[in-house]
Amino acid sequence: MLRRGKGIELKSTGEIQAMRAAGLVVARALAAVTAKAQPGVSTGELDAVAEQVIRDAGAVPSFKGYQGFPASICASLNERVVHGIPSRDEVLAEGDLLSVDCGAILDGWHGDSAVTIAVGPISERDQKLSDATRESMWAGIEQVRAGNRLTDISHAVESSARASAAADGIDYGIIEEYGGHGIGSEMHMAPFLPNLGKPGKGPKLKVGMAIAVEPMLTLGSADTVELDDEWTVVTTDGSRASHWEHTVAITEDGPWVLTQPED
């Protein structure tokens, strides 16, 4: 039985397990996309690969048709931060940095995850950007625990990003306008999860909640603009961006990463 904790959906153990099944579909789709993402391949082809994996599993792409979005993945290349629309005309080249966001619905439950893919050899700065973004995601995931406050996650993401910036000698931009979210019987639910902020604020986290943790960092300004397609978000200074995301459930034993691939 679904319950609400200050507007945040609480799931039973069985419902969390159903979300894990959806999460595994997403993990397999992203693995297939990552394997296919080579120079000469279009982002439209990657979209077809993801959709096939999702539908073969008996699931439905979360993104396709969502508020009019035309594809099964978001393919955000280089300076694009999020919500890039894949196209058969957009062909990958060596050195590209591609963030792919993917969601699936299985038996009414959602999984949502994103990875940043290196297309062939990439620059050291681009690799550091992706690594820093991924590390900040895992730092946030570590705080997805019962008894914590929502912004404990935000603060962990920000602190990790700033620590990477100091270590790498790169002043990473931390995107503020877009962030994580609750997830479960819908893809986007309360609460919105900022990727920076002071700890100890917001709702208290409880067993049965599920949250998508998704930091986005850039190699320059954190300022963004939405393109005329009313979807694609790019950095205003043209700097490259990275996006990583996992769907995470709060259990009695701590965080359970529902979109983590099986060993």
C-alpha positions in Angstrom: 0.0 0.0 0.0 1.4 3.4 -1.0 1.8 5.9 1.8 3.0 9.5 1.8 5.7 11.1 3.9 5.2 14.8 3.7 4.1 14.5 0.1 6.9 11.9 -0.8 5.8 8.5 -1.9 6.7 5.6 0.4 7.0 2.1 -1.1 6.7 -1.3 0.4 9.6 -3.8 0.2 7.8 -5.5 -2.7 7.3 -2.3 -4.6 11.0 -1.4 -4.2 11.8 -4.8 -5.6 9.5 -4.0 -8.5 11.5 -0.8 -9.0 14.7 -2.8 -9.0 13.3 -4.9 -11.9 12.7 -1.7 -13.8 16.1 -0.4 -12.8 17.8 -3.5 -14.3 16.1 -2.9 -17.6 17.5 0.7 -17.6 21.0 -0.7 -16.7 20.9 -3.1 -19.6 19.7 -0.4 -22.0 22.5 1.9 -21.0 25.1 -0.9 -21.2 23.9 -1.6 -24.8 24.1 2.1 -25.7 27.6 2.4 -24.2 28.8 -0.5 -26.2 27.4 0.9 -29.4 28.6 4.5 -28.9 31.5 4.6 -31.3 32.7 7.2 -33.9 30.4 7.0 -37.0 27.3 6.0 -35.0 24.4 8.4 -34.8 22.6 9.3 -31.6 19.4 8.2 -33.4 20.9 4.7 -33.7 21.7 4.7 -30.0 18.1 5.7 -29.3 16.8 2.7 -31.3 19.2 0.4 -29.4 17.9 1.5 -26.0 14.2 1.3 -27.1 14.7 -2.2 -28.4 16.3 -3.4 -25.1 13.5 -1.8 -23.1 10.7 -3.2 -25.2 12.3 -6.7 -25.4 12.1 -6.7 -21.5 8.4 -6.1 -21.7 8.9 -2.5 -20.4 8.0 0.9 -21.9 10.5 3.8 -22.4 9.7 6.4 -19.7 10.8 9.3 -21.8 9.1 8.7 -25.2 6.1 10.9 -25.3 6.7 12.4 -21.9 5.5 16.0 -22.2 6.0 15.5 -25.9 9.6 14.3 -25.8 10.2 12.4 -29.1 12.7 9.7 -28.1 13.6 6.9 -25.6 16.8 8.5 -24.4 18.2 11.9 -23.9 21.5 12.2 -25.8 23.4 15.3 -24.7 26.6 15.8 -26.7 29.6 17.9 -25.5 28.2 21.3 -24.4 24.7 19.9 -24.0 23.9 19.4 -20.3 20.6 17.5 -20.4 17.5 16.7 -22.6 19.3 16.4 -25.9 17.1 15.0 -28.6 18.8 12.1 -30.5 18.9 12.2 -34.3 20.0 10.0 -37.2 21.7 13.1 -38.5 23.9 13.6 -35.4 26.9 11.3 -35.8 29.5 10.7 -33.1 33.1 11.6 -33.6 36.2 10.6 -31.8 36.8 12.8 -28.7 33.1 13.5 -28.1 31.6 13.4 -24.6 28.1 12.0 -24.6 25.7 12.0 -21.6 22.8 9.5 -22.1 19.8 9.6 -19.8 17.4 6.6 -19.9 14.2 5.6 -18.2 11.9 2.6 -18.3 8.5 1.6 -16.9 8.0 -2.0 -15.9 4.7 -3.1 -14.3 3.9 0.5 -13.4 7.3 1.3 -11.8 10.0 3.5 -13.0 13.8 3.3 -13.2 15.9 6.3 -14.3 19.7 6.5 -14.8 22.3 8.4 -16.8 25.9 7.8 -17.8 28.6 9.9 -19.5 30.3 8.0 -22.4 33.7 8.7 -23.9 33.5 8.3 -27.6 37.0 6.9 -28.4 39.9 8.6 -26.7 38.9 11.9 -25.0 40.9 14.7 -23.5 42.2 14.5 -20.0 40.0 17.4 -18.9 36.9 15.7 -20.3 37.8 12.5 -18.5 38.4 14.3 -15.2 35.0 16.1 -15.6 33.2 12.8 -16.1 35.0 11.2 -13.2 34.3 14.1 -10.9 30.6 14.0 -11.8 30.3 10.3 -11.2 32.2 10.6 -7.9 29.9 13.4 -6.7 26.9 11.1 -7.6 28.3 8.3 -5.4 29.0 10.8 -2.6 25.3 11.8 -2.7 24.1 8.2 -2.8 26.0 7.5 0.4 23.7 10.0 2.2 20.5 8.5 0.9 19.7 7.0 4.3 16.8 7.0 6.8 17.1 9.8 9.3 19.1 12.1 7.1 17.7 15.3 5.6 17.3 15.8 1.9 20.0 18.4 1.6 22.5 16.1 3.2 22.6 14.5 -0.2 22.9 17.9 -1.9 25.8 18.9 0.4 27.6 15.7 -0.3 27.3 16.1 -4.0 28.6 19.7 -3.8 31.4 18.9 -1.4 32.6 16.1 -3.6 32.5 18.3 -6.7 34.5 21.0 -5.0 37.0 18.5 -3.7 37.5 17.2 -7.2 37.9 20.7 -8.5 40.7 21.4 -6.0 42.4 18.1 -6.7 42.1 18.5 -10.5 42.8 22.2 -10.8 39.6 22.7 -12.7 36.8 25.0 -11.5 33.9 22.8 -12.2 30.5 24.5 -12.7 27.7 22.8 -10.6 24.3 23.1 -12.4 21.7 24.5 -10.1 18.5 24.6 -12.2 18.4 20.9 -12.8 18.8 18.1 -10.2 17.5 14.9 -8.8 14.0 13.9 -7.8 11.7 11.5 -6.2 10.7 8.5 -8.3 8.4 5.5 -8.1 5.0 5.1 -9.6 5.8 8.2 -11.6 9.2 9.3 -13.1 9.4 12.8 -11.6 7.9 13.1 -8.1 8.5 15.1 -4.9 11.0 16.1 -3.7 13.3 18.1 -6.0 16.9 17.3 -5.1 19.3 20.3 -5.6 22.9 19.4 -6.4 24.3 21.9 -3.9 23.3 23.5 -0.6 23.8 23.4 3.1 23.1 20.1 5.0 20.3 19.4 7.4 17.5 21.0 5.4 14.4 19.7 3.8 12.3 16.6 4.6 13.6 13.8 6.7 14.4 10.7 4.7 12.5 7.5 5.5 12.6 3.8 4.6 10.5 3.3 1.4 11.5 6.5 -0.3 13.3 6.4 -3.7 15.3 9.2 -5.1 17.1 9.8 -8.3 20.5 11.3 -7.6 21.8 13.1 -10.7 24.6 15.7 -10.6 25.6 17.7 -13.7 29.0 19.4 -13.8 30.7 21.6 -16.5 34.2 22.6 -17.4 33.2 26.2 -17.2 30.2 28.3 -16.3 27.2 26.7 -14.5 24.9 29.0 -16.5 22.6 27.2 -19.0 20.1 28.1 -21.7 17.3 26.0 -23.3 17.5 25.8 -27.1 14.6 26.6 -29.5 13.6 22.9 -29.6 12.3 23.6 -26.0 14.2 20.6 -24.7 18.0 20.7 -25.2 19.9 22.5 -22.4 23.4 23.8 -23.2 26.1 25.7 -21.3 26.0 29.4 -22.1 29.8 29.5 -22.6 30.0 26.3 -24.7 32.0 24.4 -22.1 31.5 20.6 -21.9 29.2 19.0 -19.5 28.8 15.6 -17.8 25.7 14.0 -16.3 25.5 10.9 -14.1 22.4 9.5 -12.4 21.2 6.5 -10.4 17.8 5.6 -8.9 18.3 4.9 -5.2 15.9 3.4 -2.6 16.2 3.9 1.2 16.1 0.5 3.0 16.6 -0.5 6.6 20.2 -1.5 5.5 21.0 1.8 3.8 21.0 2.9 0.1 20.0 0.4 -2.5 21.1 1.5 -6.0 18.2 0.2 -8.1 19.7 1.0 -11.5 23.1 -0.5 -10.7 24.0 -3.3 -13.2 24.0 -6.8 -11.8 27.5 -8.2 -11.1 
